[in-house]
């Protein structure tokens, strides 16, 4: 459903059963005239957080371990990292503590 709604070709997505939604792969334009979004993207889907991943989440990380060897995340590790980041960032925004300042509780409205 996401593929159809977003209009993004499967070649520009990581589709893996470790996460429930396809992850758009980072585009690296050859020059400044190329678009920064995927060909065929439906503009009304640009509300989706996956369309706006920060650079640190937009592709698998490469890290240097103790012996100097560089190791790159697998697609599955990257997918889990993105999913966890999305979950924790949305959980913080929806936590009872933060939402209580925005919406009056029953005790506040009965006064």
N, CA, C and O atoms as a GROMACS GRO file, in nm:
protein
  444
    1UNK      N    1   0.081  -0.118   0.000
    1UNK     CA    2   0.000   0.000   0.000
    1UNK      C    3   0.087   0.126   0.000
    1UNK      O    4   0.057   0.220  -0.074
    2UNK      N    5   0.194   0.131   0.080
    2UNK     CA    6   0.282   0.248   0.084
    2UNK      C    7   0.342   0.273  -0.053
    2UNK      O    8   0.350   0.388  -0.097
    3UNK      N    9   0.385   0.168  -0.121
    3UNK     CA   10   0.448   0.184  -0.252
    3UNK      C   11   0.349   0.249  -0.348
    3UNK      O   12   0.384   0.344  -0.419
    4UNK      N   13   0.228   0.200  -0.351
    4UNK     CA   14   0.126   0.256  -0.441
    4UNK      C   15   0.094   0.400  -0.401
    4UNK      O   16   0.091   0.488  -0.488
    5UNK      N   17   0.070   0.425  -0.274
    5UNK     CA   18   0.031   0.559  -0.229
    5UNK      C   19   0.143   0.661  -0.248
    5UNK      O   20   0.117   0.776  -0.284
    6UNK      N   21   0.267   0.620  -0.223
    6UNK     CA   22   0.380   0.712  -0.233
    6UNK      C   23   0.424   0.735  -0.377
    6UNK      O   24   0.482   0.839  -0.408
    7UNK      N   25   0.398   0.638  -0.464
    7UNK     CA   26   0.440   0.652  -0.604
    7UNK      C   27   0.588   0.627  -0.626
    7UNK      O   28   0.640   0.656  -0.734
    8UNK      N   29   0.657   0.573  -0.527
    8UNK     CA   30   0.801   0.549  -0.537
    8UNK      C   31   0.823   0.408  -0.591
    8UNK      O   32   0.766   0.312  -0.540
    9UNK      N   33   0.907   0.397  -0.694
    9UNK     CA   34   0.939   0.265  -0.750
    9UNK      C   35   1.010   0.180  -0.647
    9UNK      O   36   1.085   0.230  -0.563
   10UNK      N   37   0.986   0.050  -0.653
   10UNK     CA   38   1.046  -0.044  -0.559
   10UNK      C   39   1.199  -0.040  -0.564
   10UNK      O   40   1.263  -0.071  -0.464
   11UNK      N   41   1.257  -0.001  -0.676
   11UNK     CA   42   1.404   0.006  -0.685
   11UNK      C   43   1.462   0.114  -0.594
   11UNK      O   44   1.582   0.112  -0.565
   12UNK      N   45   1.378   0.207  -0.548
   12UNK     CA   46   1.423   0.314  -0.459
   12UNK      C   47   1.383   0.288  -0.314
   12UNK      O   48   1.388   0.379  -0.231
   13UNK      N   49   1.345   0.164  -0.284
   13UNK     CA   50   1.299   0.129  -0.149
   13UNK      C   51   1.372   0.007  -0.096
   13UNK      O   52   1.408  -0.083  -0.172
   14UNK      N   53   1.392   0.004   0.034
   14UNK     CA   54   1.438  -0.118   0.101
   14UNK      C   55   1.311  -0.187   0.150
   14UNK      O   56   1.239  -0.136   0.236
   15UNK      N   57   1.286  -0.304   0.094
   15UNK     CA   58   1.169  -0.383   0.134
   15UNK      C   59   1.222  -0.506   0.206
   15UNK      O   60   1.281  -0.595   0.144
   16UNK      N   61   1.201  -0.510   0.336
   16UNK     CA   62   1.255  -0.617   0.418
   16UNK      C   63   1.154  -0.652   0.526
   16UNK      O   64   1.094  -0.563   0.585
   17UNK      N   65   1.134  -0.780   0.552
   17UNK     CA   66   1.034  -0.818   0.653
   17UNK      C   67   1.069  -0.776   0.795
   17UNK      O   68   0.985  -0.790   0.885
   18UNK      N   69   1.188  -0.727   0.819
   18UNK     CA   70   1.225  -0.686   0.955
   18UNK      C   71   1.148  -0.559   0.997
   18UNK      O   72   1.135  -0.532   1.116
   19UNK      N   73   1.099  -0.482   0.900
   19UNK     CA   74   1.015  -0.364   0.930
   19UNK      C   75   0.886  -0.375   0.849
   19UNK      O   76   0.882  -0.443   0.746
   20UNK      N   77   0.782  -0.309   0.895
   20UNK     CA   78   0.651  -0.325   0.832
   20UNK      C   79   0.626  -0.230   0.716
   20UNK      O   80   0.524  -0.244   0.647
   21UNK      N   81   0.714  -0.136   0.693
   21UNK     CA   82   0.694  -0.040   0.584
   21UNK      C   83   0.823  -0.030   0.504
   21UNK      O   84   0.932  -0.034   0.562
   22UNK      N   85   0.814  -0.016   0.372
   22UNK     CA   86   0.936   0.000   0.293
   22UNK      C   87   1.007   0.131   0.329
   22UNK      O   88   0.941   0.232   0.354
   23UNK      N   89   1.138   0.128   0.332
   23UNK     CA   90   1.216   0.248   0.363
   23UNK      C   91   1.273   0.307   0.235
   23UNK      O   92   1.341   0.237   0.160
   24UNK      N   93   1.246   0.435   0.208
   24UNK     CA   94   1.305   0.498   0.090
   24UNK      C   95   1.457   0.504   0.103
   24UNK      O   96   1.512   0.544   0.206
   25UNK      N   97   1.525   0.463  -0.005
   25UNK     CA   98   1.670   0.467  -0.007
   25UNK      C   99   1.716   0.609  -0.038
   25UNK      O  100   1.652   0.680  -0.115
   26UNK      N  101   1.826   0.649   0.023
   26UNK     CA  102   1.879   0.783   0.003
   26UNK      C  103   1.917   0.804  -0.143
   26UNK      O  104   1.978   0.718  -0.206
   27UNK      N  105   1.881   0.920  -0.195
   27UNK     CA  106   1.921   0.957  -0.331
   27UNK      C  107   2.044   1.046  -0.323
   27UNK      O  108   2.051   1.137  -0.240
   28UNK      N  109   2.139   1.020  -0.409
   28UNK     CA  110   2.257   1.104  -0.419
   28UNK      C  111   2.258   1.161  -0.560
   28UNK      O  112   2.298   1.092  -0.654
   29UNK      N  113   2.215   1.287  -0.576
   29UNK     CA  114   2.211   1.346  -0.710
   29UNK      C  115   2.350   1.359  -0.771
   29UNK      O  116   2.447   1.386  -0.700
   30UNK      N  117   2.358   1.340  -0.903
   30UNK     CA  118   2.485   1.358  -0.973
   30UNK      C  119   2.525   1.504  -0.980
   30UNK      O  120   2.644   1.536  -0.982
   31UNK      N  121   2.428   1.592  -0.986
   31UNK     CA  122   2.457   1.736  -0.988
   31UNK      C  123   2.341   1.810  -0.922
   31UNK      O  124   2.243   1.749  -0.880
   32UNK      N  125   2.353   1.943  -0.914
   32UNK     CA  126   2.253   2.022  -0.842
   32UNK      C  127   2.120   2.035  -0.916
   32UNK      O  128   2.023   2.083  -0.859
   33UNK      N  129   2.115   1.992  -1.043
   33UNK     CA  130   1.990   2.004  -1.118
   33UNK      C  131   1.898   1.885  -1.097
   33UNK      O  132   1.781   1.890  -1.134
   34UNK      N  133   1.950   1.778  -1.039
   34UNK     CA  134   1.868   1.659  -1.017
   34UNK      C  135   1.781   1.676  -0.893
   34UNK      O  136   1.823   1.739  -0.796
   35UNK      N  137   1.660   1.620  -0.896
   35UNK     CA  138   1.571   1.632  -0.780
   35UNK      C  139   1.624   1.554  -0.660
   35UNK      O  140   1.695   1.455  -0.674
   36UNK      N  141   1.588   1.603  -0.541
   36UNK     CA  142   1.628   1.535  -0.418
   36UNK      C  143   1.524   1.435  -0.371
   36UNK      O  144   1.543   1.369  -0.269
   37UNK      N  145   1.415   1.422  -0.442
   37UNK     CA  146   1.311   1.324  -0.410
   37UNK      C  147   1.308   1.217  -0.518
   37UNK      O  148   1.364   1.234  -0.626
   38UNK      N  149   1.244   1.109  -0.487
   38UNK     CA  150   1.240   0.993  -0.574
   38UNK      C  151   1.148   1.019  -0.692
   38UNK      O  152   1.044   1.083  -0.677
   39UNK      N  153   1.187   0.970  -0.811
   39UNK     CA  154   1.100   0.987  -0.928
   39UNK      C  155   0.962   0.925  -0.901
   39UNK      O  156   0.953   0.815  -0.846
   40UNK      N  157   0.858   0.995  -0.940
   40UNK     CA  158   0.722   0.944  -0.923
   40UNK      C  159   0.659   0.972  -0.788
   40UNK      O  160   0.544   0.935  -0.766
   41UNK      N  161   0.733   1.036  -0.696
   41UNK     CA  162   0.679   1.062  -0.562
   41UNK      C  163   0.550   1.143  -0.571
   41UNK      O  164   0.545   1.246  -0.638
   42UNK      N  165   0.448   1.095  -0.504
   42UNK     CA  166   0.320   1.167  -0.498
   42UNK      C  167   0.335   1.277  -0.393
   42UNK      O  168   0.360   1.248  -0.276
   43UNK      N  169   0.321   1.405  -0.433
   43UNK     CA  170   0.343   1.515  -0.338
   43UNK      C  171   0.261   1.507  -0.210
   43UNK      O  172   0.308   1.550  -0.105
   44UNK      N  173   0.142   1.452  -0.216
   44UNK     CA  174   0.059   1.445  -0.095
   44UNK      C  175   0.114   1.346   0.007
   44UNK      O  176   0.068   1.343   0.121
   45UNK      N  177   0.212   1.265  -0.031
   45UNK     CA  178   0.274   1.171   0.064
   45UNK      C  179   0.395   1.232   0.134
   45UNK      O  180   0.457   1.167   0.218
   46UNK      N  181   0.430   1.355   0.100
   46UNK     CA  182   0.549   1.415   0.161
   46UNK      C  183   0.528   1.454   0.307
   46UNK      O  184   0.620   1.506   0.370
   47UNK      N  185   0.411   1.431   0.361
   47UNK     CA  186   0.388   1.450   0.505
   47UNK      C  187   0.456   1.340   0.585
   47UNK      O  188   0.484   1.357   0.704
   48UNK      N  189   0.484   1.227   0.519
   48UNK     CA  190   0.534   1.109   0.589
   48UNK      C  191   0.677   1.132   0.641
   48UNK      O  192   0.761   1.180   0.566
   49UNK      N  193   0.704   1.098   0.766
   49UNK     CA  194   0.839   1.117   0.822
   49UNK      C  195   0.950   1.050   0.741
   49UNK      O  196   1.063   1.098   0.741
   50UNK      N  197   0.920   0.940   0.672
   50UNK     CA  198   1.024   0.873   0.594
   50UNK      C  199   1.069   0.957   0.475
   50UNK      O  200   1.177   0.933   0.421
   51UNK      N  201   0.990   1.055   0.435
   51UNK     CA  202   1.030   1.143   0.325
   51UNK      C  203   1.130   1.248   0.372
   51UNK      O  204   1.190   1.317   0.289
   52UNK      N  205   1.148   1.261   0.501
   52UNK     CA  206   1.232   1.368   0.556
   52UNK      C  207   1.334   1.318   0.658
   52UNK      O  208   1.364   1.386   0.756
   53UNK      N  209   1.386   1.200   0.636
   53UNK     CA  210   1.485   1.147   0.731
   53UNK      C  211   1.608   1.237   0.735
   53UNK      O  212   1.656   1.280   0.630
   54UNK      N  213   1.658   1.266   0.854
   54UNK     CA  214   1.782   1.343   0.862
   54UNK      C  215   1.898   1.262   0.803
   54UNK      O  216   1.890   1.139   0.794
   55UNK      N  217   2.003   1.329   0.765
   55UNK     CA  218   2.116   1.263   0.700
   55UNK      C  219   2.168   1.144   0.781
   55UNK      O  220   2.205   1.042   0.724
   56UNK      N  221   2.170   1.156   0.914
   56UNK     CA  222   2.224   1.048   0.997
   56UNK      C  223   2.140   0.921   0.989
   56UNK      O  224   2.188   0.813   1.025
   57UNK      N  225   2.013   0.932   0.943
   57UNK     CA  226   1.926   0.815   0.929
   57UNK      C  227   1.902   0.775   0.785
   57UNK      O  228   1.839   0.672   0.759
   58UNK      N  229   1.949   0.853   0.691
   58UNK     CA  230   1.911   0.833   0.551
   58UNK      C  231   1.980   0.716   0.482
   58UNK      O  232   1.942   0.678   0.372
   59UNK      N  233   2.080   0.660   0.545
   59UNK     CA  234   2.150   0.546   0.487
   59UNK      C  235   2.225   0.470   0.597
   59UNK      O  236   2.244   0.523   0.706
   60UNK      N  237   2.266   0.348   0.568
   60UNK     CA  238   2.341   0.271   0.668
   60UNK      C  239   2.468   0.344   0.713
   60UNK      O  240   2.537   0.406   0.632
   61UNK      N  241   2.496   0.335   0.841
   61UNK     CA  242   2.617   0.396   0.897
   61UNK      C  243   2.740   0.310   0.873
   61UNK      O  244   2.732   0.188   0.870
   62UNK      N  245   2.852   0.377   0.856
   62UNK     CA  246   2.981   0.309   0.854
   62UNK      C  247   3.057   0.361   0.976
   62UNK      O  248   3.074   0.481   0.992
   63UNK      N  249   3.102   0.269   1.060
   63UNK     CA  250   3.176   0.306   1.180
   63UNK      C  251   3.312   0.239   1.181
   63UNK      O  252   3.331   0.134   1.120
   64UNK      N  253   3.405   0.300   1.251
   64UNK     CA  254   3.538   0.242   1.267
   64UNK      C  255   3.542   0.176   1.404
   64UNK      O  256   3.517   0.240   1.506
   65UNK      N  257   3.575   0.047   1.405
   65UNK     CA  258   3.582  -0.026   1.532
   65UNK      C  259   3.724  -0.017   1.588
   65UNK      O  260   3.812   0.042   1.525
   66UNK      N  261   3.744  -0.075   1.705
   66UNK     CA  262   3.869  -0.059   1.780
   66UNK      C  263   3.996  -0.087   1.699
   66UNK      O  264   4.095  -0.017   1.716
   67UNK      N  265   3.994  -0.188   1.614
   67UNK     CA  266   4.116  -0.223   1.540
   67UNK      C  267   4.134  -0.140   1.413
   67UNK      O  268   4.225  -0.168   1.334
   68UNK      N  269   4.049  -0.038   1.391
   68UNK     CA  270   4.061   0.048   1.275
   68UNK      C  271   3.981   0.002   1.154
   68UNK      O  272   3.975   0.072   1.054
   69UNK      N  273   3.920  -0.115   1.164
   69UNK     CA  274   3.840  -0.167   1.053
   69UNK      C  275   3.708  -0.090   1.043
   69UNK      O  276   3.645  -0.060   1.144
   70UNK      N  277   3.668  -0.058   0.920
   70UNK     CA  278   3.539   0.007   0.898
   70UNK      C  279   3.432  -0.098   0.874
   70UNK      O  280   3.449  -0.190   0.795
   71UNK      N  281   3.320  -0.082   0.944
   71UNK     CA  282   3.209  -0.176   0.933
   71UNK      C  283   3.084  -0.096   0.899
   71UNK      O  284   3.055   0.006   0.961
   72UNK      N  285   3.010  -0.143   0.799
   72UNK     CA  286   2.886  -0.077   0.757
   72UNK      C  287   2.767  -0.160   0.803
   72UNK      O  288   2.767  -0.282   0.792
   73UNK      N  289   2.665  -0.091   0.853
   73UNK     CA  290   2.541  -0.158   0.893
   73UNK      C  291   2.484  -0.238   0.777
   73UNK      O  292   2.495  -0.197   0.661
   74UNK      N  293   2.425  -0.351   0.808
   74UNK     CA  294   2.351  -0.426   0.706
   74UNK      C  295   2.219  -0.351   0.681
   74UNK      O  296   2.181  -0.263   0.757
   75UNK      N  297   2.151  -0.388   0.573
   75UNK     CA  298   2.020  -0.327   0.546
   75UNK      C  299   1.925  -0.350   0.662
   75UNK      O  300   1.848  -0.260   0.697
   76UNK      N  301   1.928  -0.469   0.720
   76UNK     CA  302   1.839  -0.499   0.831
   76UNK      C  303   1.872  -0.415   0.955
   76UNK      O  304   1.782  -0.366   1.023
   77UNK      N  305   2.000  -0.398   0.984
   77UNK     CA  306   2.040  -0.315   1.099
   77UNK      C  307   1.996  -0.170   1.078
   77UNK      O  308   1.947  -0.105   1.170
   78UNK      N  309   2.015  -0.120   0.956
   78UNK     CA  310   1.973   0.016   0.925
   78UNK      C  311   1.822   0.030   0.940
   78UNK      O  312   1.774   0.128   0.999
   79UNK      N  313   1.746  -0.066   0.888
   79UNK     CA  314   1.600  -0.062   0.896
   79UNK      C  315   1.553  -0.059   1.042
   79UNK      O  316   1.462   0.017   1.076
   80UNK      N  317   1.614  -0.140   1.126
   80UNK     CA  318   1.577  -0.142   1.268
   80UNK      C  319   1.613  -0.009   1.334
   80UNK      O  320   1.535   0.042   1.414
   81UNK      N  321   1.728   0.047   1.300
   81UNK     CA  322   1.768   0.177   1.358
   81UNK      C  323   1.668   0.286   1.320
   81UNK      O  324   1.628   0.366   1.404
   82UNK      N  325   1.628   0.289   1.193
   82UNK     CA  326   1.530   0.388   1.148
   82UNK      C  327   1.397   0.367   1.221
   82UNK      O  328   1.337   0.463   1.270
   83UNK      N  329   1.351   0.243   1.229
   83UNK     CA  330   1.224   0.214   1.296
   83UNK      C  331   1.228   0.255   1.443
   83UNK      O  332   1.133   0.314   1.494
   84UNK      N  333   1.339   0.226   1.511
   84UNK     CA  334   1.351   0.264   1.653
   84UNK      C  335   1.354   0.415   1.669
   84UNK      O  336   1.292   0.468   1.761
   85UNK      N  337   1.425   0.484   1.582
   85UNK     CA  338   1.430   0.631   1.589
   85UNK      C  339   1.291   0.691   1.568
   85UNK      O  340   1.251   0.782   1.640
   86UNK      N  341   1.219   0.639   1.469
   86UNK     CA  342   1.083   0.690   1.444
   86UNK      C  343   0.993   0.662   1.563
   86UNK      O  344   0.914   0.748   1.603
   87UNK      N  345   1.004   0.544   1.620
   87UNK     CA  346   0.920   0.508   1.735
   87UNK      C  347   0.952   0.595   1.856
   87UNK      O  348   0.861   0.647   1.920
   88UNK      N  349   1.079   0.612   1.886
   88UNK     CA  350   1.113   0.689   2.006
   88UNK      C  351   1.083   0.837   1.987
   88UNK      O  352   1.044   0.904   2.083
   89UNK      N  353   1.099   0.890   1.868
   89UNK     CA  354   1.070   1.032   1.848
   89UNK      C  355   0.920   1.057   1.854
   89UNK      O  356   0.877   1.160   1.905
   90UNK      N  357   0.839   0.965   1.803
   90UNK     CA  358   0.694   0.984   1.811
   90UNK      C  359   0.642   0.955   1.951
   90UNK      O  360   0.544   1.016   1.994
   91UNK      N  361   0.705   0.864   2.022
   91UNK     CA  362   0.663   0.834   2.160
   91UNK      C  363   0.685   0.954   2.250
   91UNK      O  364   0.602   0.983   2.336
   92UNK      N  365   0.796   1.023   2.232
   92UNK     CA  366   0.823   1.141   2.314
   92UNK      C  367   0.720   1.249   2.289
   92UNK      O  368   0.677   1.318   2.381
   93UNK      N  369   0.680   1.264   2.164
   93UNK     CA  370   0.581   1.366   2.130
   93UNK      C  371   0.442   1.330   2.183
   93UNK      O  372   0.360   1.419   2.205
   94UNK      N  373   0.417   1.202   2.202
   94UNK     CA  374   0.283   1.157   2.244
   94UNK      C  375   0.278   1.110   2.388
   94UNK      O  376   0.178   1.054   2.431
   95UNK      N  377   0.384   1.132   2.464
   95UNK     CA  378   0.384   1.083   2.601
   95UNK      C  379   0.281   1.158   2.685
   95UNK      O  380   0.252   1.275   2.657
   96UNK      N  381   0.225   1.094   2.786
   96UNK     CA  382   0.126   1.160   2.871
   96UNK      C  383   0.180   1.288   2.934
   96UNK      O  384   0.106   1.384   2.953
   97UNK      N  385   0.308   1.290   2.966
   97UNK     CA  386   0.365   1.407   3.030
   97UNK      C  387   0.361   1.527   2.936
   97UNK      O  388   0.321   1.636   2.977
   98UNK      N  389   0.400   1.508   2.809
   98UNK     CA  390   0.402   1.621   2.717
   98UNK      C  391   0.261   1.658   2.671
   98UNK      O  392   0.233   1.776   2.652
   99UNK      N  393   0.173   1.561   2.654
   99UNK     CA  394   0.040   1.592   2.605
   99UNK      C  395  -0.047   1.656   2.713
   99UNK      O  396  -0.144   1.725   2.680
  100UNK      N  397  -0.015   1.636   2.841
  100UNK     CA  398  -0.097   1.695   2.946
  100UNK      C  399  -0.089   1.847   2.944
  100UNK      O  400  -0.180   1.914   2.993
  101UNK      N  401   0.017   1.901   2.890
  101UNK     CA  402   0.028   2.046   2.879
  101UNK      C  403  -0.056   2.099   2.763
  101UNK      O  404  -0.091   2.217   2.760
  102UNK      N  405  -0.088   2.014   2.669
  102UNK     CA  406  -0.160   2.057   2.551
  102UNK      C  407  -0.311   2.037   2.562
  102UNK      O  408  -0.388   2.117   2.509
  103UNK      N  409  -0.352   1.933   2.630
  103UNK     CA  410  -0.494   1.900   2.641
  103UNK      C  411  -0.532   1.895   2.788
  103UNK      O  412  -0.467   1.825   2.865
  104UNK      N  413  -0.634   1.970   2.828
  104UNK     CA  414  -0.673   1.966   2.970
  104UNK      C  415  -0.717   1.827   3.012
  104UNK      O  416  -0.785   1.757   2.937
  105UNK      N  417  -0.679   1.789   3.131
  105UNK     CA  418  -0.725   1.661   3.185
  105UNK      C  419  -0.866   1.679   3.240
  105UNK      O  420  -0.914   1.792   3.249
  106UNK      N  421  -0.931   1.570   3.276
  106UNK     CA  422  -1.067   1.576   3.331
  106UNK      C  423  -1.070   1.663   3.456
  106UNK      O  424  -1.163   1.741   3.475
  107UNK      N  425  -0.969   1.649   3.541
  107UNK     CA  426  -0.967   1.727   3.666
  107UNK      C  427  -0.951   1.876   3.637
  107UNK      O  428  -1.003   1.959   3.712
  108UNK      N  429  -0.881   1.911   3.531
  108UNK     CA  430  -0.862   2.052   3.498
  108UNK      C  431  -0.990   2.113   3.438
  108UNK      O  432  -1.018   2.231   3.460
  109UNK      N  433  -1.066   2.033   3.365
  109UNK     CA  434  -1.186   2.087   3.300
  109UNK      C  435  -1.306   2.093   3.394
  109UNK      O  436  -1.402   2.163   3.366
  110UNK      N  437  -1.302   2.020   3.507
  110UNK     CA  438  -1.416   2.018   3.598
  110UNK      C  439  -1.413   2.132   3.699
  110UNK      O  440  -1.507   2.148   3.777
  111UNK      N  441  -1.308   2.210   3.699
  111UNK     CA  442  -1.297   2.320   3.796
  111UNK      C  443  -1.388   2.434   3.765
  111UNK      O  444  -1.389   2.534   3.838
   0.00000   0.00000   0.00000
